[in-house]
Amino acid sequence: MGVRKILFMRPATSEQRVSLRAQRSNLCDQGQHRLLRRLRLLAMTLLIPSFYSLVSSLAFASETIVAHETDRYFYKDGKVLRYEGQFEYTYFLDLEKDILTRTRVFDFINKKITPDETVYHIEKQLLSHPTNAEHYVLTPVIRAVGQTSADSVEILTIEQGFVNVVSSTSNEIVVSRAKQLK
């Protein structure tokens, strides 16, 4: 009969324990990294087709946007008044040339059309701008600033289905929301 040797492991030193923990942590981080890469790939596979259809309809083609105002809030002297929507706005959007122009305002209560040539500065550096949003998996939103008169500034937000406008003069603020018709 042969002699069997039984090997016993010596207790690990504190340096070896630290090294083993670091190796386990590194393997765990690699596994989490692989999992995150797979989840990102899956999310992109599922989201990219709908995202590109949204972005292409919103950002890369010149288009005319018509929006019918649904709500309007008027703030002056510490009081807020709510009104039903009264206006229909028409905008021309061309992100390739960075142009956003309001071309027409229709007062559908008084049946009056007012031609307009307000030009808005599009804020392209924002993360949710359609050309940046895909990198951050954000909903594409166009935001622009325009001066509609000598004493009025507007911030305009165009998102899928809605146009939001905040107007400010020296003594009043108007917030409105409009539903896109086309």
C-alpha positions as CSV (number, residue, x, y, z in Angstrom):
1,M,0.0,0.0,0.0
2,G,1.2,3.4,-0.9
3,V,1.5,6.3,1.5
4,R,-1.0,9.1,1.1
5,K,0.0,12.6,1.8
6,I,-2.7,14.8,3.1
7,L,-2.0,18.5,2.4
8,F,-3.5,21.0,4.7
9,M,-3.7,24.6,3.7
10,R,-1.9,27.0,6.0
11,P,-4.0,30.0,7.2
12,A,-3.7,32.9,4.8
13,T,-1.7,35.9,5.9
14,S,-3.4,39.3,6.1
15,E,-1.7,40.4,2.9
16,Q,-3.0,37.3,1.1
17,R,-6.5,38.0,2.4
18,V,-6.4,41.5,1.1
19,S,-5.1,40.2,-2.3
20,L,-7.9,37.6,-2.4
21,R,-10.6,40.2,-1.6
22,A,-9.2,42.5,-4.3
23,Q,-9.3,39.7,-6.9
24,R,-12.9,38.8,-5.9
25,S,-13.9,42.4,-6.0
26,N,-12.3,42.8,-9.5
27,L,-14.1,39.7,-10.8
28,C,-17.4,41.0,-9.4
29,D,-16.8,44.4,-11.0
30,Q,-16.0,42.7,-14.3
31,G,-19.2,40.6,-14.1
32,Q,-21.3,43.7,-13.3
33,H,-19.6,45.5,-16.2
34,R,-20.5,42.7,-18.6
35,L,-24.1,42.7,-17.2
36,L,-24.3,46.5,-17.7
37,R,-23.0,46.2,-21.3
38,R,-25.5,43.5,-22.1
39,L,-28.4,45.6,-20.6
40,R,-27.3,48.6,-22.5
41,L,-27.2,46.6,-25.7
42,L,-30.6,45.2,-25.0
43,A,-32.0,48.6,-24.2
44,M,-30.5,50.1,-27.4
45,T,-31.8,47.2,-29.5
46,L,-35.3,47.8,-28.1
47,L,-35.3,51.6,-27.9
48,I,-33.2,52.7,-30.9
49,P,-35.9,52.1,-33.6
50,S,-38.5,54.1,-31.8
51,F,-36.0,56.7,-30.8
52,Y,-34.8,57.2,-34.4
53,S,-38.3,57.5,-35.6
54,L,-39.0,60.2,-33.0
55,V,-35.7,62.0,-33.6
56,S,-36.1,61.9,-37.4
57,S,-39.6,63.2,-37.2
58,L,-38.5,65.8,-34.6
59,A,-35.1,66.9,-35.6
60,F,-33.6,66.0,-39.0
61,A,-36.3,67.2,-41.3
62,S,-37.5,70.7,-41.8
63,E,-41.1,70.9,-40.7
64,T,-43.9,73.1,-39.9
65,I,-45.4,72.7,-36.4
66,V,-48.9,73.8,-35.7
67,A,-49.9,73.8,-32.0
68,H,-53.4,74.6,-30.6
69,E,-53.2,76.1,-27.1
70,T,-55.0,74.1,-24.4
71,D,-54.1,75.9,-21.2
72,R,-52.9,79.4,-20.4
73,Y,-51.8,80.8,-17.0
74,F,-51.4,84.5,-16.4
75,Y,-49.4,85.7,-13.4
76,K,-49.4,89.4,-12.4
77,D,-49.3,91.2,-9.1
78,G,-49.1,88.0,-7.1
79,K,-52.2,86.5,-8.7
80,V,-52.5,83.6,-11.1
81,L,-55.4,83.3,-13.5
82,R,-56.2,80.3,-15.7
83,Y,-57.7,80.7,-19.1
84,E,-58.7,78.3,-21.7
85,G,-56.5,78.2,-24.8
86,Q,-57.1,81.0,-27.2
87,F,-54.3,80.8,-29.8
88,E,-53.0,78.5,-32.4
89,Y,-49.3,78.9,-33.2
90,T,-47.4,78.0,-36.4
91,Y,-43.6,77.4,-36.2
92,F,-41.1,76.5,-38.9
93,L,-38.3,74.2,-37.5
94,D,-35.1,73.4,-39.3
95,L,-32.5,71.9,-36.9
96,E,-30.0,71.4,-39.7
97,K,-29.8,75.1,-40.0
98,D,-30.7,75.8,-36.4
99,I,-33.7,77.8,-37.3
100,L,-36.9,78.1,-35.3
101,T,-39.3,80.8,-36.5
102,R,-42.9,81.5,-35.4
103,T,-44.6,82.4,-38.6
104,R,-48.2,82.9,-37.5
105,V,-50.5,83.4,-34.5
106,F,-54.2,82.6,-35.0
107,D,-56.7,83.9,-32.3
108,F,-59.4,81.3,-32.8
109,I,-61.8,83.1,-30.5
110,N,-61.7,86.4,-32.4
111,K,-60.9,84.7,-35.7
112,K,-57.8,86.9,-36.3
113,I,-54.6,85.9,-37.9
114,T,-51.4,87.8,-37.0
115,P,-48.3,87.2,-39.2
116,D,-45.2,86.8,-37.1
117,E,-41.5,86.5,-37.7
118,T,-40.1,85.9,-34.3
119,V,-36.8,84.0,-34.5
120,Y,-35.8,81.8,-31.6
121,H,-32.3,80.8,-30.6
122,I,-32.2,77.0,-30.3
123,E,-30.2,75.8,-27.2
124,K,-28.2,73.0,-28.8
125,Q,-25.8,72.4,-25.9
126,L,-28.5,70.9,-23.7
127,L,-28.2,67.1,-23.1
128,S,-31.8,66.5,-24.2
129,H,-31.4,68.3,-27.6
130,P,-32.3,65.8,-30.3
131,T,-28.7,65.6,-31.6
132,N,-27.4,64.9,-28.1
133,A,-30.2,62.9,-26.5
134,E,-29.3,59.5,-28.0
135,H,-26.0,59.6,-26.2
136,Y,-27.7,60.0,-22.8
137,V,-30.9,58.0,-23.5
138,L,-33.0,61.0,-22.9
139,T,-36.3,62.0,-24.5
140,P,-35.5,64.5,-27.3
141,V,-36.7,68.0,-26.5
142,I,-36.0,71.2,-28.3
143,R,-35.7,74.4,-26.2
144,A,-35.3,77.9,-27.6
145,V,-35.3,81.5,-26.5
146,G,-36.8,84.4,-28.4
147,Q,-37.5,88.0,-27.9
148,T,-41.1,88.6,-29.1
149,S,-41.2,92.4,-28.5
150,A,-39.0,95.1,-27.0
151,D,-40.0,94.0,-23.5
152,S,-40.9,90.4,-23.8
153,V,-38.8,87.2,-23.7
154,E,-40.1,83.7,-24.4
155,I,-38.7,80.3,-23.6
156,L,-40.2,77.6,-25.9
157,T,-40.1,73.9,-25.4
158,I,-41.0,71.5,-28.2
159,E,-41.5,67.9,-27.1
160,Q,-43.3,65.0,-28.7
161,G,-46.9,66.1,-29.0
162,F,-46.7,69.5,-27.2
163,V,-45.3,73.0,-27.3
164,N,-44.8,74.8,-24.0
165,V,-44.2,78.5,-23.8
166,V,-43.2,80.8,-20.9
167,S,-43.4,84.5,-21.7
168,S,-42.1,87.2,-19.5
169,T,-42.5,90.9,-19.6
170,S,-41.5,93.5,-17.0
171,N,-44.7,93.0,-15.0
172,E,-46.3,89.7,-16.0
173,I,-45.6,86.0,-16.8
174,V,-47.6,83.8,-19.1
175,V,-47.3,80.1,-19.2
176,S,-49.1,78.2,-21.9
177,R,-49.3,74.6,-23.2
178,A,-50.3,73.8,-26.7
179,K,-51.0,70.4,-28.3
180,Q,-49.4,69.8,-31.7
181,L,-51.8,69.3,-34.5
182,K,-49.2,68.4,-37.1
